[in-house]
Amino acid sequence: MKPLLILAALTLATPLHAAGFKAPEGCTATLTVQARGCRVSNHYTCTADQPGDQWRADYDQEGVFFLSRINHATEWVESFSFDPKTRQTLDANPADPADFSGLLASGRDDFDFWLSRDDGTRSHVTGFDALTGKTITIDGVPLKQTEYSYTETDPEGNVIGQARGHEYVHPEWRNFFAGPSEHWDGQAWLPMDGSPRQFILPGEPGFGATQPIFDCGALMSQAPVNPLIQQVKHER
């Protein structure tokens, strides 16, 4: 399915206070994750994509706000932001592509790649993911903890984004999930934590939910700029 058709299908199928997530035509929902930071994510796969590709649709209390696709190596293939509406894609021939299998095998994966947006801007992302050796169990699901750090710069080398902290990976699902981290806002490191709290599989209560249930009251009292949005954009 073409990206714009997927985008249209999601926004039409999941308006404010929608009863449940409906994957676009030709796609199958596989997992719902209720997370801290007032976010719920619905993961799905589509038959028209390359084998191993996965989509994730992120929702806050007002509806879908971020959509992303990764491949089997967990590279950031493309993503859509809704405020403002922007599509971002991975440039061809990265200097050091993300490699999920390499991370699991060696315990560390460095990456170096460029992203392009449909408004004509580009950015350079460098960083690493490393296994800490710890296994954290959340909602009965064992996850490997990682340490990560990344820096995003514009073509002139000006820093436009930085984050560091911990995430979690599931080797069989080939996915990253957010953890306790920090985002640099240009003046200070801001704490953020979008850690998963519930993993909901098909047929289980809450599967396909589009209304988040954790930390929503706390976030409503915060400033309009939420550093968790930056974490969502890094999470794969």
C-alpha positions in Angstrom: 0.0 0.0 0.0 1.3 3.5 -0.8 2.3 5.6 2.2 -0.3 8.3 1.6 -3.1 5.7 1.4 -2.0 4.2 4.6 -1.9 7.6 6.2 -5.4 8.4 5.0 -6.8 5.0 6.1 -5.5 5.4 9.6 -6.7 9.0 10.1 -10.2 8.0 8.8 -10.4 4.8 10.7 -9.2 6.1 14.0 -10.7 9.5 14.9 -10.9 11.0 18.4 -12.4 8.5 20.8 -12.4 5.7 18.2 -13.4 2.3 19.5 -10.3 0.4 18.2 -7.5 0.3 15.7 -8.1 -1.0 12.3 -5.1 -1.8 10.1 -5.2 -0.5 6.5 -6.4 -2.8 3.8 -3.8 -5.5 3.1 -2.3 -5.1 6.6 -2.5 -7.1 9.8 -2.3 -5.8 13.3 0.1 -7.8 15.5 0.6 -6.0 18.8 -0.7 -3.2 21.0 1.6 -1.5 23.5 0.3 0.7 26.3 3.2 2.9 27.4 4.1 5.6 29.9 3.8 9.2 28.7 0.2 8.8 27.6 0.9 6.8 24.5 -0.5 3.6 23.0 1.1 2.1 19.9 -0.4 -0.4 17.4 2.1 -2.5 15.4 1.1 -4.0 12.1 2.6 -5.6 8.9 1.5 -5.2 5.3 1.7 -7.7 2.5 2.8 -5.1 0.0 6.0 -4.3 1.9 9.3 -6.1 1.9 9.5 -9.1 4.2 10.4 -8.1 7.7 9.0 -4.5 7.4 6.9 -3.4 10.4 4.6 -0.3 10.9 3.8 1.4 14.2 1.0 3.9 14.7 1.3 6.0 17.9 -1.7 7.6 19.6 -2.2 10.1 22.3 -5.6 11.2 23.7 -6.4 13.1 20.6 -5.7 10.4 18.0 -2.8 9.2 15.9 0.2 11.6 15.9 3.1 9.5 14.6 3.5 6.7 12.1 6.7 4.9 11.2 8.0 1.9 9.3 11.2 -0.1 10.0 12.7 -3.0 8.1 14.1 -6.3 9.2 17.4 -4.6 10.3 15.3 -2.0 12.3 16.4 0.9 10.0 14.2 3.9 10.1 12.7 3.5 6.6 10.1 6.2 6.7 7.9 8.1 9.2 5.1 10.6 9.3 4.7 13.4 11.8 1.3 15.1 12.0 2.2 18.5 13.6 3.3 19.7 11.2 2.5 17.0 8.6 5.9 15.8 7.4 7.1 12.6 5.7 10.7 11.5 6.5 12.6 8.8 4.6 16.0 7.1 4.9 18.5 8.1 2.3 20.1 5.4 0.2 23.5 3.9 0.9 24.0 4.9 4.6 27.6 5.0 5.8 26.8 2.6 8.7 23.2 1.3 8.6 21.4 0.1 11.7 21.9 -3.6 12.2 19.6 -5.4 14.7 21.2 -8.8 14.1 24.6 -7.3 14.7 23.5 -5.7 17.9 22.3 -9.1 19.2 25.4 -10.9 18.1 28.1 -8.5 19.2 26.3 -6.4 21.9 26.8 -3.1 20.1 25.6 -1.5 16.9 26.9 1.9 15.7 24.9 3.8 13.0 25.5 6.7 10.6 22.9 7.7 8.1 21.0 10.6 6.5 17.2 11.3 6.5 15.3 13.4 4.0 12.0 15.2 4.5 9.4 16.1 2.0 9.9 19.8 2.8 13.4 19.5 1.3 15.4 19.4 4.5 17.9 16.7 5.4 19.6 15.6 8.7 22.5 13.4 9.6 22.1 10.9 12.4 25.0 9.2 14.2 25.0 7.1 17.4 25.0 3.6 18.9 22.8 1.0 20.6 24.5 -1.4 23.1 23.2 -4.2 25.2 23.7 -3.7 28.9 23.5 -7.4 29.7 20.4 -6.9 31.8 17.0 -8.6 31.1 14.0 -6.6 32.2 10.6 -8.3 32.4 7.6 -6.0 31.7 4.0 -7.4 31.8 5.5 -10.9 31.7 7.6 -10.2 28.6 11.4 -10.5 29.0 13.2 -7.7 27.2 16.9 -7.0 26.7 17.9 -3.6 28.0 20.0 -1.4 25.8 22.0 1.8 26.3 21.8 4.3 23.4 23.0 7.7 22.4 22.4 9.6 19.2 23.0 13.1 17.7 21.1 14.6 14.8 22.6 17.5 12.9 21.7 19.6 9.8 23.9 19.6 6.7 25.9 22.5 8.2 26.7 20.4 11.3 24.4 22.3 13.7 22.9 20.0 16.3 19.1 19.8 16.0 18.5 16.8 18.3 20.3 14.7 20.9 19.1 11.9 23.2 20.7 9.3 25.4 19.5 6.7 27.9 18.0 3.2 27.8 15.6 1.2 25.6 14.4 -2.3 25.5 14.6 -4.8 22.6 12.7 -8.0 21.9 14.9 -10.3 19.8 12.0 -12.3 18.3 9.8 -9.4 17.6 12.8 -7.5 16.2 11.6 -4.2 17.8 12.9 -1.5 20.1 10.7 -0.1 22.9 11.4 3.2 24.7 12.9 3.4 28.2 14.1 6.0 30.7 16.1 8.6 28.8 17.1 12.2 28.4 16.5 14.6 25.5 18.7 17.7 25.0 16.5 20.8 24.3 19.4 23.1 23.6 19.9 24.3 27.1 19.4 21.2 29.4 18.9 17.5 29.4 15.2 16.8 30.0 14.1 13.4 31.5 11.6 11.3 29.6 10.2 7.8 30.0 7.9 6.2 27.4 8.5 2.7 28.8 6.0 0.0 27.9 3.6 -1.1 30.6 1.3 -3.5 28.8 1.9 -5.8 25.8 -1.4 -6.9 24.3 -1.5 -9.6 21.7 -4.4 -10.4 19.3 -7.4 -11.8 21.1 -6.5 -10.3 24.4 -8.5 -7.5 26.2 -7.3 -4.1 25.1 -5.8 -5.2 21.7 -6.3 -2.5 19.2 -6.8 0.2 21.8 -6.4 3.8 20.5 -6.8 5.5 23.9 -3.7 5.6 26.2 -4.1 4.9 29.9 -0.8 5.6 31.6 0.4 9.1 32.8 -2.2 11.0 30.8 -3.3 13.2 33.6 0.3 14.2 34.4 1.1 15.1 30.8 -1.9 17.3 30.5 -0.4 19.7 33.1 3.0 19.9 31.3 4.2 22.4 28.8 3.0 22.0 25.2 6.4 20.8 24.0 6.6 17.2 25.3 10.1 15.6 25.1 8.5 12.2 24.8 7.7 13.1 21.2 11.5 13.1 20.5 11.8 9.7 22.0 8.9 8.4 19.9 10.7 9.5 16.8 13.9 7.7 17.8 12.2 4.5 18.9 12.1 1.8 16.2 
